[in-house]
Amino acid sequence: MKAVVQRVKNASVTVEGKCVGRIGEGLLALIGIGKTDTLRDMEWMADKICHLRIFETEEGKLDKSLMDIKGELLLVSQFTLYGECSKGRRPSFSDAMGATGAGPFFQQFVNKMREGWGKSKQACFRRRWMLRS
């Protein structure tokens, strides 16, 4: 799995003129799923995103996680993270999981994130999930 994670004050995703996901302060995460990814990879990524200490403390030190600030998370499936452009001018996506497997895998990842936060002592008050891109 690959992820591009960005801190945001707010974020939204619009598809064909319709907003399909919107959050306040938190993280926007583009998630790429590789054809060899496993449940272990999924668990590692879920833990990493929730506990990544990239939010500032009162002293300005980057030492708070998404869970610490009770932030929101917008997940976006993004196969293009597996684009290989080292040869030629047309990217190859041969390392990306195919659509038939990636859809259920991504949904399972979303569910894993929900489970982890539900059991957490520092549960987020508001969570929004985008299940399609």
Secondary structure, 3 states (H helix, E strand, C coil): CEEEEEEECCEEEEECCEEEEEECCEEEEEEECECCCCHHHHHHHHHHHHHCCCEECCCCCEEECHHHHCCEEEEEECHHHHCECCCCCCCECCCECCHHHHHHHHHHHHHHHHHHHHHCCCCCCCCCCCCCC
